[in-house]
Amino acid sequence: MIKNYSNIVAKELGIQEKQVDAVISLIEEGGTVPFIARYRKEATGSLDEVVIANIRDRVLQLKELDKRREAILKSIDEQGKLTPELAKKINAAETMTVLEDIYLPYKPKRKTRASMAREKGLEPLAVTILQQKSIDVLLEALKYVDAEKGVENEESALQGARDIIAEQINEDAEIRAKVRKLFLSQGIIKSKLIKGKEEEAAKYKDYFEWEEPINKVASHRLLAMRRGEKEMFLSLDISPNEEDVFRIIDNDYLKGPNDSSAQVEIGIRDAYKRLLKPSIETEVRLETKKMADLDAIGVFKDNLKQLLLSAPLGAKNILALDPGFRTGCKVVCLDKQGKLLHYETIYPNEPQKKTSQSAAVIHELCVKYQIEAISIGNGTAARETESFVKSIGLPKEILVIMVNESGASIYSASDTAREEFPDHDLTVRGSVSIGRRLMDPLAELVKIDPKSIGVGQYQHDVDQNALKQGLDDVVISCVNAVGVEVNTASKELLSYVSGLGPALAKNIVDFRNENGPFKSRESLKKVPRMGEKVFEQAAGFLRIKNAKNPLDNSAVHPETYKIVEAMSKDINASIEAIIAEKDLKKSIKLEKYISSTIGLPTLKDIMDELEKPGRDPRESFEILEFDESVHSMEDLKVGMSLNGLVTNVTNFGAFVDIGVHQDGLVHKSHLADRFVENPADFVKVQQKVKVTVVGVDIPRKRISLSLKSDPFGEKPKATKGERREKREEKREVKPANSMEDKLAELRNRFK
């Protein structure tokens, strides 16, 4: 039985056992991943959030494995079949698959063909046949003919014996391991169109007649095929060459060319086709789906992180526009804190075309509310509205910026939006969201379910629990990396701060509303349910601007204030002076402040923070200008060079907004002049790019783009990576050396 989780996890992650011990201990004490990564570096050896989360998740898996192990031991023991040898085998099992293989013969079953044959007294006949001695099997079978038991004749007896043999082969753990290995190393996944569904299944045309090695299939293709099967457009099959399977089983079960062996051979074929293949294929489907899910979730997490950490414009007076044609453009004005000051509707576009009246309204609002930037949602009528705003002669100081409005409608209908704006309708709430996400994307996007933000691939096809855990981790990581101003943050943003959660976040906001702004981090302890442990976890990530102690607006944790105070005393300078003057910081010798609990990693973090307290890790804001002559797909021409913004990155390429209401795809073959295996290595969500239009398909609403320096040039000589992909297309399959090798190879394929 697994006891030393730390040893196993340390070997798997290639780190020291004491590091894993420290993480496990800190998590059991209530530590969060961001807190441990930031403020317990001495204990963990400076492990980052990703590794800490991996430790957390892997230990949970191992605990689940042990829980299942205990249930299996108990079940077999209650059957009176648990021997010391079997218990040892069960306790030594390192994976759930091996554990279930061992348990299979003892697993309570519903009535099977083999169990019915045993009830008829045919097990001795099966044992005799398996010995494969030179006997007359018909004469031997005649001994078991008994009409009262349902054994009508010799063939009926032999059929029952073969059913018992087939079940025994299916439950043979070694056979299952060998066949599973063959499926993973040499299995082929085949996809076929279900007859008569050509028109309905048009979007799956690529998979009407498709096959490739299961250990080479890309995650997005696997998920696409599975979705086609789920929608009953495609049929899927995963299997290796049957003869290779039979060769494996024959080697273990066939002993000689006689009548008994012939019966065993029939049983082997039946065992595989009726029992073993469906069972192993299901396992392989689950295993490959799991790996594809991990890959897809990884893509989603990367995209979400980049989106949440988009550059904020900052505290500005904002006029936000939710564009439209017939229903008009919804206008809201927000102050520097995002508070709604005004709302109304204008009609600058078709069919009303009240251009002059709308322009007058915008001018008046800009003056009245001292507008510094105009945020325009990128949905329907976005480019037309942008052109209108830019044409009405506003002061150059007022920025006009297009904003991705994905998820704004979801927010506007949410409980959060209704609570925030109970007296306003959906259109006003959506417009406010468009304005606020320009000021601070992170603070606004945390109010929306990440799955509604519009990044990722096949998000509805993956394990939803794993997806939620992964995305929650990303949001928590981003919020805590940036830090939260406690006196202005919404309860939704505060709820993601390390250690807080929704209930305590609400308490903080309620306390703030009743008692005024917090003057110090220490005053947070007055909030109901803010105990010492919660304060420890959260304090370093909460900021209080203009606090008496400047450290309260930094990432320096209150538990280390005394160190900064000691530095201040030793060099005879105030903390404010240390922050302001570089020379003073240079005079501080960090080694002097090392103790049994505080080491150089934490001291260096303190000094970095004193360099620029409360530093925002996000990039500076830059404006992207779309081509003024291009407003719709009809305006596009092959060869055009356009500015674009990456909106989504997948395993097969990147989607780019070029300002025509339809994102274009840069296939990974067009991401760079050289071979691209992982698009995420080349582009990021929210990255500004210069693309070339290489194809426009208006009926199918498809735009093909390129980032190559010469997208129409002569195809360069194939690179090593491209040659490898070509070999994969030719179905070159090599057997794995071992089951562990194959699983590792499969997992690496989906990383």
N, C-alpha and C positions, 0 to 999 in steps of 0.2 A: 504494500500500500504506500502511496506517495505520502511522505511526511515532510521532507525537506523541500518545500516549494522554492525556496531561495536558490538552492543548488541547481535545480532544473532551469529556472528562469534565467539565472546568471549565465549558464552555458548557452542557452538559446539566444540570448541578446549580446553575448560576448562582453559582459561586464563582471565586476567583482561581486561575490556573494554578499559581502557586507553592505554593498550599495543597495542590493535588493532587500536585504533585511531592514535597512533603514527606511526605505520607502514603504514597505509593508507595515512597519511599526508606526510610521507617521500617519498613514492612511487609517489604520485602526484607531488611532488617537483622534481622528476627526479632521485630519489635514486634507486640504484640497490640492489638486494638481498644480494650479498656479502658485499657491502659497509655498508648497514644498519646493517647486522649481526656483522660485525667486528668493525665498528667505531661509532655506535650509540646505544651502549648497555644501556646507562643511559636512553635514551628515550623509548626503547622497553622492558626494564627489562631483558636484556640479552637473548632475543629470538634467537634461532638458525636459520640457513638458511631454514631448512625444514618447520618450523612453519611460517616463513615469507612468503615463497613461497605459503604455504597453504592459508594464509590470502589473498594474492594477487589473487590467483585463485578463492577462494570462493567469494570474493567481486565482481569479474568479473561475476561469475555465477548469483549472486543476481541482479546485474545491468541488465543482460540479461533477468532475470525473470521480472523485472519491465518494461523493454522495451516491452516485450510481453504483459504484463498486460495492458499497455497503448494502444497498438494496439487493443486488445480485447474490451476494454471499448469504444474505438472510433467506432469499427465495429458495436457493439450492439446498440450504441447510434444513429448511422446513420440509423439503421433499425427501430428506434423509439420504441425499446423494452427495453431500459435501465431503470429500476426502482431503487429507493433508496436501496431496499432490495438486488437486484441483484448486484448493484455496491458495496455494503458492503461485500457481499459474495466474489466477485472477488478480492477486495482489501485485504481480509483476507487470501486468498490462499497463502500457504507457499511453494508450490512446483509446478513445471511446469505440472506435471501429474494432480493435482487437478484443476489447472487453465484450462487445456484443457478439462477436464471432464465437467466443468461448461459451457464452451464455445460451446461444441459439438452441443447442440440443436439449437444454433444460427449461427453456422458456415455455410457459403454459400456452397451449395452442387450441384453436378451435378444431373440430374434427377434420382430419385430412385423409387422403387416400391411403397413406401409410398407416395411420392410426386405425382405420377401419380394417385394414389387412391384418394388423396385429390382433385385433379383436376376434378375427376369424381363425386365429392360431397359426398364421403363416410366417411368423418371425423365424422359427427354426428352419423352414425351407429357405428363407433368404440367407441365413447364416451358412447353410450347407452350400448354396450356390456361390456365395462369395469366396468360399474356400477353393473353388474352381478345380475340384478333383475330376478325374475322368469317370463320370457317372452318366447313367441314362436319366436325363432331367425329367422326361415325361413319366418315367416309372417312379421317380422320386416324388414328383408332383402328385401322382395318383394317390399317394398315401394321405394327402391333405384334402382330398375331395370329400365334401360333406354338405349335402344339400340343405340341411337344417341351418348350417352356419352361413349359407350363401355362397359356398364354393361349389359351383355346378359341375366343373370338369377340370382337367389338367391345365388347360390354358387359363382358366380363371384363377387357379392356384398360382401359376407362374406370373400372371399379371400382378397379383397382390404382392408376391415376393419382390418383383421388380420395383413396385411402388415403395417398398421399404428400403430397398437398395438406393433408389433415387433420392429419398429423403436423407439417408445417411450421408450420401455424397454431398448434398446441398448443405448439410450441417457440419461438414468436415472443415475445421478452422484453417488447416493448412491449404486445402484445396481452394477455399474462398480467397485466401491471401494471394495465392498464385494467379488465380483467374482475375482478381481485382487488379493486380499488377499488370497483367496483360491488357486489360481494358484501358488502363491509364497510359500505358506505353505505346500500344498499337491500336487502340480503339479508334474508329472512324465515326464522326457524327454526320448523319445524312438527313437532309431536309428535303421534303417533297410537297408539292402543292396538292391539297385535297381536291379531287376531281370535281369540276363544276363550279369552282369558286375563283376562277381567273380574274373576273372583274372586281369582286369585293376585295380580293387580296392583292390588288395592284401595288400597294406600297411595299409588299414583301417580294416583289418580282425577282430580286437578286437571289432569293432563297427557294425558288420554285424547284430547281434541280441543283442542289448544292451539297458538297461533301468536303470534309477536311479532317485531319487528325485532331482528336479531341485535346491532345496536349499542346496544340498549336493555335487553337481557336482564340481569337481576340475576345475580350470580355463583351464589347459592344455587339459583336456578331452573335455571340452566344445568347445574350439577353434579347436581341431582336428575334432570333429563331424561337426562343421560348415564348416570347409574347405572341408570335404568329401561331404557335401551337395552342396557346391558351385561348386565342380568339377563334380557334378551329378553322384556320386557313391552311396550316401546315401540319405535316406529320413528321415526327423526329424519331430517329433510331440511333443508338450508340452501341457499337459492338466491334470486336476485333474479328479476324478471320476464324470461322467456326472450327476449321481443321486444327488451328493452333491451340484452341481451347481443348478439343478432344484429345490432342496429343498430350497435354499436361495431365488430364484426368486419367487417360489410359495408362500413362507411365506409373501412376500410383495404384491403379485398381485392376488392370488386366494382367493376368499371370500366365495364360497359355491359350493356345488355339484348341478349345474343346467346347462341348455343348454348354457347359456352365459359363465359360468365358463369353460365349455368344449372348447369353442372357444378361450378364453383367454389362456388356457393351450396349445392349438395348437400354438398360437402366441408366447408363452414363448419358446417352443421347437425350433421354427423357429428362434426366435430372437437370441438364444444362438448359434445354429449351423451355421446360415448364417451370422450373424453380430457380436455378442459379442465374440465368441471364436476366430475367426480370428483376431479381433481387440486387444483383451487382450493378446493373444498369441504373437502377434507382439510386444506389449509393453514389455512383459516378456522377449522375445528374446533380445530386445534392452537393457533392464535393466541388464540382466545377461551378455550380451556381453560387456556392459560398465564396469561392475565389473571385468570380466575376462581380459579386456584390461588393466584396472588399475593394476591388479595383474601382468600380463605379462610385462607391462611397468616398474613396480617396480622391477621385477627381472632383466630386461635389465639395468635399471639405476644402481642397485647395482653392477652388473658385470662390467659395463662400468667404474664405479668409481674405482673399484679395479684394472682394467686393466690400466687406465690412471695414477693411482698413483703407478704403478709398480716401483720397485727400479731401479734407473738409474745407469749405470756404471760410468757415469761422463765424463769429457773432456779427451778423450784418442785418440791416433792415431789408427784408425780402418781400418782393411782390411775386407771387406764384400763379402760374396759369396752367389750368388743365384744359388743353385745346379741344375743339370740337367744331363741327360744321352746323348742322341743323339746330342742335341744342345750345350752340354758343360756347364761348370760352368762360370757364369759371375762374374768377379772380379773387385771390385773398391777399391781405397784407399782414405781415408778421413783424414783430419787433425783434431786437437782437437776441432775445431769449426764446424766440419761437412762439410767443403769445399771439393769438389771433386778434387783430385790431379791426379788420374790415373785410367784407366779402360782397361780391355782386357778380353779375353776368354781363359779358359784352358779346357783340356779334360782328366781328371783323371779317369773317369768311362767308363763303357761299352757304345758303342761298340769300341770307339777309343782306350781307355785304355793307354793313353800317360802319364803314371805315372811319369816317371823320368823327362820328360820335364816339366810337370805341377809342380812337386816338386821344380825344379830349379827356376821356375817363382815365386813361393810363397816365397822361401828363399830370392831371390833377392829383391822382393818388401818389405819384412819385414825389411830388412837392409836399403834399400834406404829411406823408409818413416818412419823408427823407429816405426814400428807397435807394439802396446801394447796389442791389443786384436783382435781376429778374430771372426766375426759374421757370422753365417751360417743359412740361412733360413730353416725352418723345412718342406719344401714341398718335391716334388719328388727328389729322390736321396740324401736326406739330411743325412741319417745315413751313407751311403756309402762315401759321401764327408767328413763327420766328421771323419770317420775312416782313410781316406786318409790323412787328415791334421794332425791328431794326430800321424800318423806313419812316418812322414818325418823328424823327429828329430829337430823340432823347439825348441828354448830356452824355458825352463819351465816358464819363466816370462810372456810369451805370452799366454794369456787366450784364450781358444777355447770355444765358447759359442753358443748353439743352440737358435735361436730367432723365435718366432711366426711371420710368414710372412703374416698372414691374412690381406687382404686389400692392400698389397703392389702393386698388379697388378692394383687395382682400382686407387691408387694414381698415378701410372706411366702413366696412360692414361688420367689423369685429367688436367684441365686447369692450376691448380697450378703447377703441375710437368712440363708442357710444358713451362710455363712462367719462371720457375726456371732453367730448362735445355733445352733451345730451340734447341740446337745443338746436343742433344743426343737422342738415341732411347729409347723405352719402357724398354728394358732389363737393361740399365744403370740406368735409374731412379728408377726401382724397387730395384736394388742392393743397391743404395744409401739409399733408405728408410729402407732396412734391417739393414744397418750399423748404421744409425742415431737412429733407435728405440732402439738399444742397449745402445747408449750413453745417450739418454733422451727420453723414451717412450712417455711422455706427449707432448713434443715439436713436435714430428713427427706424432703422432696419431691424433692430432687436424687438420691435413691437410686432413684427410680421413672422409667421411661420417660415423658416428658411426654405422650405420646399416650395413656397409661393414666390420666391424672389427671381426665379428664372435662370438659374445656373445649374449645371450638372447634366448627367445623362442617364436615361432609363430609371429615374428616381422612383417611379411608382412600381417598378418591377423588382426592386431589391428588398432585402429584409428590412422592414420598417422600423423594428426595434433597434437594429444595428445602425440604421441611418439616423434615427433620432439621437442615439447616444453620441455618434460621431459628430453630428452637427451641433449638438449642445456643447460638446467639448470645444468646438471651434469658436462658438459665440462667447463662451466663458473665457477662453484664452484671449480673444481679441479685446473684450471689455476690460479685462484686468491688465493687459499689456498697455492699453492706452491710459487707463485710470479714469475715475469718475468724480466729477465735481458734485459733492454731496448736497450742496445748497441749490442746485438747479436741475439735477437729474430726475428723470421720471422714475416711477416705481418699477417700470419694466426694465429700465437700464440697471437700476440698483439691484434688481433681483438676480442678476448674473454676476454680481461681485462675489468674490470668494467668501464662502461661509454664510451669506445672507439668505437668499431665497425669497419667494414672493411675500410671505407673511411679514418677515422682518423689514423688507423693503417698504411695504405699506406703512409699517409702524414708524419708519424714519420719516417718510413724507408727511404722515399725520402729525408727528411731533414737530417737524419743521414748520408746518402750517399753523400750528397752535402757539409755538414758542418763538418763532422767528428763525433766522439763519443760525446755523451752528458756528460758534466762534472758534472752536478747536476740536481736534480729534478726540480729546479726552471727554468733551461734552457729549459725544456719541454714546457713552456708557449710561447716560440718563434715559435713553430710548428703551421702552419696555422690551424685555427678552434679549437685550444686548448683553449677554454674559461675557465673562473674560475670554472664554475659548473662541466665541464668535468674533469678539473684538480683535483678538490676535490674528485670526484668519483674514479679516476684512480691512483692518485699519490702513495697512500699507498701500491699498489700492484706492482708497478714498482721498480726495483732495479737498482742501478748504482754502480758497483764494483769500488773500488779505488777512490771513490769520496772524495772530500776534507772533506765533512761532513759525518762521518761514519753512521749517521742515514739514509742517502740516500740509503744505502744498507741494509735497515731493513724494518720491517713492521710498524714501528712507522710513523704515518701520519704527514706530514709537519705542519698541524694545531696544533699539540701538541709538536712541537720542542721546543717551548718556555718553556714548563714545564720541559723538560729534561735540557734545559739550566739553568733554575732556580735551579734545583737539583744540577747541576754542580757548580753553583756559591755558593750555600748554604754550600756545603761540601768542597769547595775550591779544586776541582779536575776537570781535563778535562773530556770531554765525553769519549775519548779514554781510559782514566784511569778507569772510571766507568765500561766500558765494560770489561776491562781486569781483574779487581780486585774484587773478590766476597765480600771481607770485606767492600769495599766502598759502594757496593749496599745494604749491610745489614744495613748500617748506615743511609740510607734514610728513613725517616718517611713519608709514603704515605699520611696519614691523613692531613698533612700540605698543600697538593696541591689540595685538594678537593675544587671544586667551584660549581657554579650553573649549569654549563654545563659538568663538568668533575667529575666523581665519581670514586669509587674504582675499578669497573670493567675495565675501560680504563687504570687506573694507574697500575693495576696488569698486564694488557697486555703489557704496556710499559716496566715494569720491566722484564717480561718474555723475551721480545725481546732484551733487553740490556744484558740478560744472554748469548744469542747466536744470534747476529744479522743475519737476512736473513736465519734463520734455515730452512732447507728443511724438511717438515713433512714426506717425504717418507722414507721407511725402507732402510737399507743398502743392497747393492747388494750381492747376494749369487749365486754360480754356482750350477746348477743341472747336475749331471752326469747320463746319461741313461746307462742301462746294455749293455756292449759291445758285448754280445753274442746274443742280440735280435735286429734284424734290420727290420723284417717284421712279418706279422701275422702268417706266416708258422713257425716262430721260437718260437711262444708262446706255452706253455704247462700249463694245469690246475695245479694250486698249486704254480706256480712261484711267487716269491716276487720281485717286481720291483719298482724303483723310478719313480715318475710321477709328472706332473705339471697340476693342475686344469685349464682347458681352458674355461669352461662354467658351470654355476650353474642354474638348473631349479627347478621347484616345485617337480619333480619326481626323482631328483638325480643330480649327477655331472658328467661331462665329463672330462676325464683325458688323457693327452698326455703321452704315455709311450715309444715314439720313434719308432713307427712302421707305420707312415703315416695315421693311423686310430685311432681316439680317442676311448677309452673304456668308458663304462657307469658304474658308481657306483650307482646302484639304491638306493633310500633313505632307503630301508630296509637293505642295507649293508654299510651304512655310519658310523654306530656306533654299539656298543654292546647293546644299548638301543633304544627304540622307537624314531624315528626322524619324526617330523611333518613338520619342515621347514629346508630343506637342507642348506639354507644360514646361519643358526645358527651354522653349523658345519664346512663348508668349504668355501673358498673364491677363486675367480679367481686369478691365479698366485701363489696360495699356493703350496708348495712342499709337496708331500705326498708319503707314502709307501703303495702300493696296492698289493693285491693278485689276481691272475687270477683265476676266477671261471668258465669261459665259453668262448669258441672261436667258432664262426660260420663263417667260411671263405666265403662260398657262399653268405651269406647275409651281409658280412663285419661288423659283430657285435662282440664286445669284452665285456664280463661281468667281472667287477672287484669288489673287496670288500675292505673295510677299517676295517672290523671286526677283532678282535684279533684271533678269531677262526671261519672263514667263513664256514667251513664244519662240525662244531660241532653240537651237539644236539640242537634243537631249544629251546631257553629258554622259560620259562613261559611267557605267554602273559602279556604285561604291560597294564596299564589302557588305554593308548592311542591306543594300538593295539586292545583292546577289543571294544573301541569306533568305530574304523574303521570297525571292523567286524559287529557291529550292523548296521552301515551305509550300508554295503553291503547287509544286509538282509532287506533293505528298511524300517527301522523303522523311521517313520515320525511323528513328533508331531506338532499340529497346533500352530501357533504363537498367542500370546495374543492380538496383535494389528497389524495394517498395519505398524506402525512405528517400532515395535519390529521386524517384519519380514524383513523389509528393512535393519535394523541395523544388523540382523543376517546374511542376505545375503551378506552385505558389509564386515562384519567381516570374512566371509568364504573366501572371495577373497583377504583379506589383505596379 
